[in-house]
Each structure stands twice: as C-alpha cells, then as structure tokens.
Amino acid sequence: MDGMGFDTGVPSAHLDSFARDNLPPREQWPALRFTLPQLRYPARLNCATELLDRNLAARGEHPAVVTPAETLTYRQLAERVNRIAHVLVHRQGLVPGNRVLLRGANTAWMVAAYFAVLKAGGVVVATMPLLRAKEIGQMLRKARISHALCDARLLEELQRAAAEAPDLRHLTCWGDGALESLCAAAPEEFPACDTAAEDVCLIGFTSGTTGEPKGTMHFHRDMLAVCDSYGQEVLRPRPEGIFIGSPPLAFTFGLGGLVLFPFRVGATTVLLERAGPEELLPAIARYRATVCFTAPTAWRAMAPAAAAHDLRSLRRCVSAGEALPKPVFEAWQRATGLSIMEGIGATEMLHIFIGAPEEALRPGATGLPVPGYEAKVIGPEGEEVPRGTPGRLAVRGPTGCRYLADPRQAQYVERGWNITGDTYIQDEDGYFWYQARSDDMIVSAGYNIAGPEVEAALLAHPAVRECGVVGAPDAERGMIVKAYVVLQPGLAGDAALVRALQEHVKAVIAPYKYPRAVEFVAALPRTGTGKLQRFALRAQATGIAAAEGAA
C-alpha cells in the first residue's frame, strides 16, 4: 500500500485493458483509507469467491435466493453461476476485462448472471428494467460493451439500442430458453479468474445534471469494503437473516442491501420483481423477512397499512435514496415499534457512508460517518465550516469516485475528498443533517432524475419550443419533476397536451422521469447570455407548491 491507500505494482488479470486504461489519473483519485483491520485485503482478490464460493462449505444447503418462482441454495446458485461463466468464456469468447451488460428484474437469474461475470473476470454493467433504448445505448457505447445477458421480457429496448452499438458481439436471453439451454450443456465447475483486488469489476452508471451518464468504476475490493464497513459495523447482519426490499439490483443501494450484505454472512435474500408498498408488506409477512431496504416514499406509504400485516419477524429497516423526513420515521415507529435506519450513499461511493446503528439513531438526522469513513462539511474553498453551518458534504474512506473517462472527475473529487453534491449541517455531536441537493438533480421517490435530460426529451416533441425542468416539493414523493413549457407559436396548452407530453417523455426515456406537473408559460427566465435560470424556476415551483399546500 502507498500513502493514499491503494495497491501498486500488482499485475491486472484483465486481458482487455479498456477499464483500466479509462480510469482517471491516480492524482485525481480520492484518498482511499483502510483504517479498519477488516478492510486490509490481499493484493489478489475475486469478490465472487469471497461472497459466494466461501459460503459453500458451511452454508451450501442454506437458501441463498428466494423468489416467487424458485429457491436456490448457495450450492445451486454457485452451480448456475459456474455454468453461465462457462457460456460466457468458452462459448462466447469473454476475456477478463470485457464489459457485460445485464438487463433484468430482481430475479435469481439476474443474481447468477452478475456473479458469473465477476467470477470470469468481466466487468458488470447492470441496467434497470425501466431504461429505454436511448439510455441503454449511451451505456453500450460509453463502456464499449461486448456481451449482454438479458431477461427475454426486456429484450425490445436492448435490441433497439444494440443496432447502434458496434462493439456488442453477443446478446443472449434467459427466460426464452436460450441461456438455459447453453447452461444445461456447460460444466458445474468454473475456476475463478485470479483478479487483482484493484481490477475493475463494476461500472455503475448514474446521470449527472447534464443528463449525460457517468460510469462509476468499482473494484473487486470495493464490493467487500461496503460489507465490512457499513454492513459489519452498522447494519450487523446475521447468517439466519432474511433480506427483502424494493430497490433494483442495478442500483448499488439494491445490490448492497439485497445481495452483498446477506451473502457476506451467508444469509438469505428474497427477490421480488414487483416490490411496491402494496407488495412489500405481505411479502415481509410471507417470507418472515428480518431486514428490509426501501426508500422513504415506501416507508411513508406502508406505515398506515402496517397493522394489517404480521411484521413480527422484522428487525432492521433501512432507508436511503433520499432524505427520510422525521414524520415518516415517527409514523413507522408508531405503527410497528421499529426504527428506520437512514443512510446516505452514492453510486460513486458504491453504498452508504453516513448512517447510524439502531442504538445511536436521531430522528431527522442522517447519522454519523460509517466506521471506516470520514466526513466533513466544507465551504467554497474546501475549508471545513463551523458546526451548525450549512455547506458541501465531503467524504472519504475505503471506496471513492473514479469516473470512466469523464472530465467531471475533477468536480467530484477535491483535495482527495469526494464531494457528493449534497448540502449538510453537522451538529456539535457530530451528526449530519441533510439540507438539500447542491446541484440540479431532482430526487423523486428515491430516483435521481436529471432535469436537462427531461428537457431534451420534451424538446423532441414538435409542440415544444422551449422548456425548463426542475424539482417541485411533493408530500408523497419528496419532489416531483415539474416542466415549464413554451409552446410553438399558434398552439395553446390544455390537459390533453399535458398528457401527450407526458406520454412522449415516457416513450423516450425511463418512464419514472416524466414530468408529473406541466405548466405552460410565455417565456423562461434567462441570463443576459441566454442561459436558463433554473434557480428562478425552482423558486417559482417552491412558491406555487407552498401556496397550493396552504390552500
């Protein structure tokens, strides 16, 4: 280890060096710290071995993945993983370092595909089922993806994207018998690739305020570090635990909460393709779940209905994706007697870096730095501000931001610290209190939505001349996407056109990004140089929402 906390001089296992070649220069990396003994990993490491194969001796017959369709023990899951890895390597020519796009809902096949890529030394690029061809195509091209494994039910948008992705050589589906047939002819054993701890194994895409996706690059070591920091020190999972939740596995929140944390201790995960509040409550009761991961919107919706379900098995309730309002914490606690463990994470950091164990929770506060991480609130020049003063959140620890070939690396990392884009206050006791997003990102019901991306979709409609998209406060979702639209000359806005614009956006980009409120205006506020003043629109949206709420 050098002074920054990363290995040097360790040969990579990647024969395809694309991921390594497109890491930021070392001087632009955040400072990586491995202050806990369990975070000091060997130089060579394959996280699939540690998270899956290591469970075979003692937990081989224990349920690993439970779904409404099937249950797989750790041994059965490992066999499926090995067969898929064989297909990728020996039938489709995957070499270590190739990027593999995964497209599927939360199913056992999605988990198996994920670990197969990791075990073979590939790099996972997971996508949410809701994404459309435009967004998938950006990922295919930016990550130079060569292989894709897809749930057959989600093939159409991927096929459309693949038409403009010349690097994609192999596209195979499960659910239509294709991958299943190939796996049936493959061996049950597969030796894990001898990857370096710092070999990239995951590129998680996130949209910034420009709407251009950023690929966040994570190492084999990182997958274990979040388990051995937040998991071990804050969540404290047990081998007999049963995990359940709503976030997609393509979200790192879902990956950690529903796969990495339970697998690190040999526990069980319950995966649901539909996991809205109305499905999640009865599923907790049915599967006797002990740990639940979901967003504040779901906790809010489930509180009034909790009494109708047997939730006596539940021990840990985790919330992330957006700030957890104190009234939601209190409503859930009144309904169930259980506290909600809030946390803030980021795709750039892989998972939660500020939270609190159950005995140290303070309703309304995000919490304390997770053991292994440091955090502070800084001013414009990077100086730490006095306690009680709002400023930018800065954090560092065993994981950190490394964007795939993106100049925005310099915006996220300053002086070795990750700057998350959140405004916080730290109190005298060290607790962090969320204030707002520092940029133009709209966080709605746990989803990050870039206003400019929605604007681009709206501008593709022939009726739209100009538009501006911001977040507006909403009692149910925290924020909603609101569009201010200037129509083409001669057109009049009405309810029918609002619906037409909303359906248009749903067809172009992921449906959850559509504007739930549309206001037709004569002009947009702009600077003297013609730049859109989003802050003016945000102020207008907040004022209107407040007035409507008062009425």
WOSUL-V711888 format. One record per residue. N is the residue number from 1. SS is DSSP state (~ for helix, > for strand, _ for the rest). OMEGA is omega in degrees with one decimal (none if undefined). D_LAST is the distance of its C-alpha to the last C-alpha in Angstrom with 1 decimal. Layout:
((N SS OMEGA D_LAST) (N SS OMEGA D_LAST))
This chain:
((1 _ 172.6 60.9) (2 _ -174.3 60.6) (3 _ 179.1 58.6) (4 _ 174.8 55.4) (5 _ 175.4 55.7) (6 _ -177.5 56.5) (7 _ 176.4 59.8) (8 _ 175.4 62.2) (9 _ 179.5 65.2) (10 _ -177.3 64.3) (11 _ 175.2 65.1) (12 _ 173.5 62.3) (13 _ -173.9 62.9) (14 _ 171.9 61.1) (15 _ 171.0 63.5) (16 _ -170.8 60.6) (17 _ -174.9 59.6) (18 ~ -176.4 56.6) (19 ~ -179.8 54.0) (20 ~ -178.1 56.2) (21 ~ -176.0 57.0) (22 _ 168.0 53.3) (23 _ 174.4 52.2) (24 _ 172.4 51.3) (25 _ -175.3 54.2) (26 ~ -178.0 54.8) (27 ~ 177.2 54.0) (28 ~ 177.0 50.4) (29 _ 168.1 49.9) (30 _ 172.6 47.9) (31 _ 179.7 50.2) (32 > -174.9 50.6) (33 _ -179.5 51.4) (34 _ -170.1 53.0) (35 _ 177.9 53.0) (36 _ -178.1 53.2) (37 ~ -176.3 56.5) (38 ~ -179.9 55.1) (39 ~ -178.4 53.7) (40 _ -171.9 57.2) (41 _ 175.3 58.0) (42 _ -176.3 61.3) (43 _ 178.1 61.8) (44 > -169.6 62.1) (45 _ 170.0 59.4) (46 _ -172.6 57.9) (47 ~ 176.4 54.6) (48 ~ 176.9 55.3) (49 ~ -177.2 58.4) (50 ~ -173.5 56.6) (51 ~ -176.5 53.5) (52 _ -172.9 55.3) (53 ~ -179.0 59.1) (54 ~ 180.0 59.2) (55 ~ -171.0 57.8) (56 ~ -176.1 60.5) (57 ~ -174.4 63.2) (58 ~ -172.5 61.2) (59 ~ -173.5 58.2) (60 _ -177.8 59.7) (61 _ 179.7 59.2) (62 _ 178.7 55.7) (63 > 176.7 52.7) (64 > -177.9 51.2) (65 > 176.0 48.7) (66 > 175.8 47.4) (67 > 174.9 45.5) (68 _ -176.7 45.1) (69 _ -175.2 47.9) (70 _ 173.6 50.4) (71 > 178.1 51.3) (72 > 170.2 53.4) (73 > 177.1 55.4) (74 ~ -179.7 55.9) (75 ~ 179.4 59.3) (76 ~ 177.7 58.1) (77 ~ 179.6 55.3) (78 ~ 178.9 57.9) (79 ~ 178.2 60.2) (80 ~ 177.2 57.5) (81 ~ -178.1 56.7) (82 ~ 179.8 60.4) (83 ~ 178.6 60.9) (84 ~ 177.8 58.0) (85 ~ 176.4 59.4) (86 ~ 179.7 62.7) (87 ~ -178.2 61.3) (88 ~ -172.7 59.6) (89 ~ -170.0 62.6) (90 ~ 177.0 65.6) (91 ~ -173.1 64.4) (92 _ 169.6 62.0) (93 _ 177.6 63.5) (94 _ 172.6 60.7) (95 _ -179.2 61.9) (96 _ -177.9 60.3) (97 _ 174.5 57.6) (98 _ 176.9 56.6) (99 > -178.0 52.9) (100 > 176.8 51.7) (101 > 176.5 48.4) (102 > -178.8 47.0) (103 > -178.7 44.5) (104 _ 174.7 43.5) (105 _ 179.1 41.0) (106 _ -178.7 41.5) (107 _ 176.9 44.9) (108 ~ 178.5 48.3) (109 ~ 177.8 49.7) (110 ~ 177.9 47.2) (111 ~ -179.1 48.2) (112 ~ 178.3 51.9) (113 ~ 179.3 51.6) (114 ~ -177.5 49.9) (115 ~ 176.8 52.7) (116 ~ 178.2 55.4) (117 ~ 179.9 54.4) (118 ~ -176.3 54.4) (119 ~ 180.0 57.7) (120 _ 179.5 59.3) (121 _ 177.2 58.3) (122 _ -179.5 55.8) (123 > -178.6 52.3) (124 > 167.4 49.3) (125 > -176.1 46.5) (126 > -179.2 44.0) (127 > 178.1 41.2) (128 _ 178.7 38.2) (129 _ -175.2 38.4) (130 _ -175.8 35.3) (131 _ -179.5 36.9) (132 _ -174.5 38.1) (133 ~ -179.0 41.5) (134 ~ -177.6 40.3) (135 ~ 178.0 39.3) (136 ~ 180.0 42.3) (137 ~ 177.4 44.6) (138 ~ 179.6 43.5) (139 ~ 180.0 44.5) (140 ~ -176.6 47.7) (141 ~ -175.6 48.8) (142 ~ -179.2 47.7) (143 _ 179.6 49.3) (144 _ -173.0 52.3) (145 _ -176.3 52.0) (146 _ -176.4 55.2) (147 > 175.6 54.3) (148 > 172.8 51.4) (149 > -168.3 50.9) (150 > 168.1 48.3) (151 > -174.8 47.0) (152 ~ -179.6 48.3) (153 ~ -176.7 44.9) (154 ~ -171.6 43.5) (155 ~ -167.7 46.4) (156 ~ -178.0 45.2) (157 ~ 178.0 43.0) (158 ~ 177.5 45.6) (159 ~ 177.8 48.3) (160 ~ 179.1 46.5) (161 ~ -176.8 46.1) (162 ~ -179.1 49.7) (163 _ -179.8 51.0) (164 _ 179.8 50.3) (165 _ -172.6 51.3) (166 _ -178.9 55.1) (167 _ -177.2 55.5) (168 _ -175.1 54.4) (169 _ -174.9 57.6) (170 > 176.7 56.8) (171 > -176.0 53.9) (172 > -178.5 54.3) (173 > 162.5 52.1) (174 > -178.3 51.9) (175 _ 175.3 50.9) (176 _ 177.7 53.2) (177 _ -174.7 56.4) (178 ~ -180.0 57.3) (179 ~ 178.8 56.6) (180 ~ -179.6 57.6) (181 ~ 178.1 61.0) (182 ~ -179.5 61.7) (183 ~ -178.2 60.9) (184 ~ -179.3 63.2) (185 _ -175.9 66.1) (186 _ 179.2 65.2) (187 _ -179.4 66.6) (188 _ -178.3 64.8) (189 _ 176.3 65.6) (190 _ -179.5 64.4) (191 _ -179.0 65.3) (192 _ 175.6 62.3) (193 _ -178.0 62.5) (194 _ -176.0 63.7) (195 _ 171.4 60.7) (196 > 178.6 60.3) (197 _ -179.3 57.5) (198 _ 171.4 56.1) (199 _ 177.7 56.3) (200 > 177.4 53.0) (201 > -176.8 52.0) (202 > 167.9 48.3) (203 > 178.7 46.3) (204 > -177.0 42.6) (205 > 175.6 40.6) (206 > 179.1 37.3) (207 > 174.0 35.3) (208 _ -175.2 34.8) (209 _ 177.5 32.4) (210 _ -177.6 34.9) (211 _ 176.7 34.7) (212 _ -173.6 38.5) (213 > 174.9 39.3) (214 > 176.9 41.0) (215 > 177.7 43.6) (216 > -171.0 43.8) (217 > -177.3 47.3) (218 > -175.5 48.2) (219 > 173.0 51.6) (220 ~ 179.9 53.2) (221 ~ -177.1 53.1) (222 ~ -177.5 49.3) (223 ~ 177.5 48.8) (224 ~ -175.8 50.6) (225 ~ 179.3 49.2) (226 ~ 176.0 45.6) (227 ~ -172.9 47.2) (228 ~ 172.7 49.3) (229 ~ -179.8 46.7) (230 ~ -177.1 43.2) (231 ~ -173.8 44.7) (232 ~ -170.2 47.6) (233 ~ -175.8 46.2) (234 ~ -178.1 42.6) (235 ~ 177.1 42.1) (236 _ -179.7 45.7) (237 _ 178.8 46.2) (238 _ -179.3 49.0) (239 _ 179.7 51.5) (240 _ -177.8 50.5) (241 _ 176.3 46.8) (242 > -174.0 44.9) (243 > 178.4 42.1) (244 > 178.1 39.3) (245 > -174.1 36.0) (246 _ -172.3 34.0) (247 _ 176.4 34.6) (248 _ 178.2 37.1) (249 _ 177.0 40.5) (250 _ 169.5 40.1) (251 _ 177.7 37.6) (252 ~ 173.1 39.6) (253 ~ 178.5 37.1) (254 ~ 179.0 38.2) (255 ~ -179.3 41.8) (256 ~ -173.2 42.1) (257 ~ -174.1 40.3) (258 ~ 180.0 41.8) (259 ~ -171.8 45.2) (260 ~ -176.3 46.5) (261 ~ 178.2 45.6) (262 ~ -177.1 46.9) (263 ~ -179.5 50.0) (264 ~ -179.4 50.9) (265 ~ 178.6 51.7) (266 _ 179.5 52.7) (267 _ -176.1 49.7) (268 > 172.6 48.1) (269 > 174.3 45.1) (270 > -177.5 43.3) (271 > -179.7 42.0) (272 _ 175.8 39.5) (273 _ 174.3 38.9) (274 _ -174.6 35.5) (275 _ 171.6 33.8) (276 _ -178.5 30.1) (277 ~ -177.9 28.7) (278 ~ 175.5 29.9) (279 ~ -171.9 33.4) (280 ~ -178.4 33.6) (281 ~ 178.6 33.3) (282 ~ 178.8 36.1) (283 ~ 175.6 38.2) (284 ~ -179.8 38.1) (285 ~ -176.1 39.4) (286 ~ -174.3 42.0) (287 ~ -179.8 43.5) (288 _ -177.4 43.2) (289 _ -179.6 41.5) (290 _ -178.7 41.7) (291 > -179.3 39.7) (292 > 176.7 36.5) (293 > 172.5 35.0) (294 > -174.9 31.5) (295 _ -179.9 28.3) (296 ~ 179.3 25.3) (297 ~ -179.8 23.3) (298 ~ 177.7 26.1) (299 ~ 179.2 26.4) (300 ~ -177.2 22.7) (301 ~ -175.2 23.2) (302 ~ -174.8 26.6) (303 ~ -178.4 25.8) (304 _ -176.3 24.5) (305 _ -172.3 27.5) (306 ~ -175.5 30.1) (307 ~ -178.3 31.6) (308 ~ -176.1 32.8) (309 _ 179.0 35.1) (310 _ -177.8 38.1) (311 _ -174.8 37.3) (312 _ 179.4 40.1) (313 _ -170.7 41.9) (314 _ -179.1 39.1) (315 _ -176.9 40.1) (316 > 177.7 38.3) (317 > -174.0 34.7) (318 > 179.8 34.2) (319 > 173.9 31.0) (320 _ -179.3 31.1) (321 _ 174.4 29.8) (322 _ -178.6 26.7) (323 _ 178.9 25.6) (324 _ 179.3 25.2) (325 _ -179.9 22.2) (326 ~ 178.1 23.5) (327 ~ 177.7 21.2) (328 ~ 175.4 22.8) (329 ~ -176.0 26.2) (330 ~ 179.7 25.6) (331 ~ 178.7 24.3) (332 ~ -179.8 27.4) (333 ~ 177.0 29.7) (334 ~ -175.4 28.6) (335 ~ -170.7 29.1) (336 ~ -172.6 32.4) (337 _ -177.8 33.9) (338 _ 174.1 34.1) (339 _ 174.8 32.9) (340 > 178.4 31.7) (341 > 179.1 33.8) (342 > 174.7 31.7) (343 > 171.5 33.6) (344 > 174.4 33.4) (345 > 177.6 35.9) (346 _ 176.1 36.5) (347 _ 179.1 38.6) (348 _ -176.9 40.7) (349 _ 179.6 41.5) (350 _ 179.2 41.8) (351 _ -171.1 39.9) (352 > 178.1 38.2) (353 > 170.1 39.5) (354 > 179.0 37.2) (355 > 176.1 36.4) (356 _ 172.7 37.8) (357 _ -171.0 39.9) (358 ~ -175.7 38.5) (359 ~ -177.5 40.1) (360 ~ -177.4 38.7) (361 _ 169.6 35.0) (362 _ -177.8 32.3) (363 _ -179.0 28.8) (364 _ 178.1 26.6) (365 _ 175.0 29.8) (366 _ 176.8 31.3) (367 > -176.6 34.7) (368 > 175.3 38.1) (369 > 176.4 40.4) (370 _ 176.5 42.1) (371 _ -173.6 45.8) (372 _ 179.1 47.6) (373 _ 170.9 44.8) (374 > 177.6 44.0) (375 > 176.3 40.7) (376 > 177.2 39.7) (377 > -172.2 37.0) (378 > 176.9 38.5) (379 _ -174.4 37.9) (380 _ -177.5 38.5) (381 _ 179.3 42.3) (382 _ -179.7 42.4) (383 _ 177.3 42.9) (384 > -176.9 41.5) (385 _ 179.5 38.8) (386 _ 176.5 38.8) (387 _ -178.5 37.0) (388 _ -179.0 33.4) (389 _ 178.1 33.2) (390 _ 177.8 31.1) (391 > -177.4 33.2) (392 > 178.4 34.4) (393 > 175.9 35.5) (394 > -175.1 39.2) (395 > 172.9 41.2) (396 > -177.9 44.7) (397 > -176.5 46.7) (398 _ 175.3 48.8) (399 _ -179.8 46.6) (400 _ -172.4 45.2) (401 _ 169.9 44.2) (402 _ -177.6 46.9) (403 > 176.6 45.6) (404 _ 172.8 47.7) (405 _ -173.9 49.2) (406 _ -179.9 46.1) (407 _ 179.1 46.0) (408 _ 172.7 42.6) (409 ~ -177.3 44.6) (410 ~ 177.5 45.0) (411 ~ -176.0 41.3) (412 ~ -177.2 40.8) (413 > 177.6 43.9) (414 > 176.5 44.6) (415 _ 177.6 47.7) (416 _ 179.9 48.0) (417 > 173.3 44.4) (418 > 179.8 41.8) (419 > -165.3 38.7) (420 > -175.5 35.9) (421 > 178.7 33.2) (422 > 173.3 30.9) (423 > -176.1 29.9) (424 > 166.5 30.7) (425 > 172.6 31.5) (426 > -177.5 34.6) (427 _ -175.1 34.8) (428 _ 179.0 38.0) (429 _ 178.0 38.8) (430 _ 179.3 38.7) (431 _ -179.3 35.5) (432 > -177.0 33.4) (433 > -177.9 29.6) (434 > 177.5 27.7) (435 > -176.2 25.5) (436 > 168.9 25.0) (437 > -179.5 27.1) (438 _ -176.1 29.4) (439 _ -175.7 29.7) (440 _ 179.3 27.8) (441 > 175.9 27.9) (442 > 177.6 24.8) (443 > -175.2 25.0) (444 > 179.0 23.1) (445 _ 177.7 24.0) (446 _ 178.5 27.2) (447 > 173.4 28.3) (448 > -176.0 29.2) (449 > 179.9 28.3) (450 > -179.7 29.7) (451 ~ -179.5 27.6) (452 ~ 178.4 30.8) (453 ~ 177.2 32.1) (454 ~ 176.9 29.1) (455 ~ -179.6 29.5) (456 ~ 178.5 33.2) (457 ~ 179.3 32.5) (458 ~ -177.9 30.1) (459 ~ 177.1 32.7) (460 _ 177.7 35.2) (461 _ -174.5 33.5) (462 _ -178.4 35.1) (463 _ -172.2 31.9) (464 > 176.1 30.7) (465 > 177.3 32.0) (466 > 175.2 30.1) (467 > 173.1 27.3) (468 > -175.7 25.7) (469 > 179.2 24.2) (470 > 174.4 22.3) (471 > 175.9 20.3) (472 > -178.9 16.5) (473 > -179.6 15.0) (474 > -175.1 14.4) (475 _ -175.6 14.1) (476 _ -171.1 17.1) (477 _ -175.6 19.4) (478 > 173.1 18.9) (479 > 170.3 18.8) (480 > 175.5 19.0) (481 > 177.8 21.1) (482 > -179.1 19.5) (483 > 170.3 21.8) (484 > -169.0 21.8) (485 > 169.8 24.6) (486 > -176.9 26.9) (487 > 173.7 28.7) (488 _ -178.6 32.4) (489 _ 177.1 33.4) (490 _ -179.7 33.1) (491 _ 178.4 30.5) (492 _ 179.9 27.0) (493 _ 176.1 24.2) (494 _ -177.1 22.8) (495 ~ 179.7 21.7) (496 ~ 179.9 25.4) (497 ~ 174.8 26.0) (498 ~ -179.7 23.2) (499 ~ -179.6 24.8) (500 ~ 179.0 28.2) (501 ~ 178.5 27.4) (502 ~ 179.4 26.0) (503 ~ 176.9 29.2) (504 ~ -179.5 31.3) (505 ~ 179.7 30.1) (506 ~ -178.3 30.6) (507 ~ -174.9 34.2) (508 ~ 179.5 35.0) (509 _ -176.1 33.8) (510 _ -173.9 32.7) (511 ~ -177.5 30.0) (512 ~ -178.7 27.7) (513 ~ -172.4 27.4) (514 _ 179.8 25.8) (515 _ 179.4 22.6) (516 _ 174.4 19.7) (517 > 178.2 17.7) (518 > 177.0 19.5) (519 > 178.7 18.7) (520 > -177.5 21.5) (521 _ -179.7 22.3) (522 _ -178.0 25.3) (523 _ 177.4 26.5) (524 _ 176.8 26.1) (525 _ -177.8 26.4) (526 > 174.9 30.0) (527 _ 179.0 32.6) (528 _ 178.7 35.7) (529 _ 176.0 37.6) (530 _ -179.4 35.1) (531 _ 179.5 33.5) (532 > 178.1 29.9) (533 _ -178.5 27.7) (534 ~ 179.9 25.6) (535 ~ 178.0 24.3) (536 ~ 177.1 22.7) (537 ~ 178.5 21.0) (538 ~ 178.2 19.9) (539 ~ 179.0 18.4) (540 ~ -179.3 16.5) (541 ~ 179.7 15.4) (542 ~ 179.8 14.2) (543 ~ 179.7 12.4) (544 ~ -179.2 10.6) (545 ~ -179.4 9.9) (546 ~ -180.0 8.7) (547 ~ -180.0 6.3) (548 ~ 179.3 5.1) (549 ~ 179.6 5.4) (550 ~ 179.9 3.8) (551 _ none 0.0))
